[in-house]
């Protein structure tokens, strides 16, 4: 249990080195990962059942070739496509916000460096070090959060397209 306390203390020190903007990046990346995990859970547990239900509803129909049947088939595919892509725009917005918050951290850190320079002058590099860390750490954290989320977002986007295409192909073979 002592190792958990040490880990939490190191996280607290890291967040302190990056300033308030780093805490905002942490909260934003937490929200990003909550939405990413929700979408992953959807594709693992919910999407196969929804596709099977849509396929069963289509197979119950007696008519598969009329104009009305084709419109209903297109509606089934469109509804499933909307469900598959739900949440993906939110993920993309959160990914885009991460580096922007990192840049905000850079600006805040550099303002702190200039404040220290105005008070102390250029003779004390140690005094400027905290401002420089508050300028670089949020930028690094924003980019890391953005890049890690981007990889999984691309995978989820691909999964959404493949799931919709698979349903469309299955409904074509029945028609």
Buried (B, 14 or more C-beta within 10 A) or exposed (E): EEEEEEEEEEEEEBBBBBBBBBEBBBEBBEBBBEBBEBBBEBBEEEBEEBBEEBBEEBEEBEEBEEEEBEEBBEEBBEEBBEBBBEBBEBBBEBBEBBBEBBBBBBEBBBEBBEEBBEEEEEEEEEBBEBBBBBBBBBBBBBBBBBEBBBEBBEBBBEBBEEBBEBBBEBBEEEE
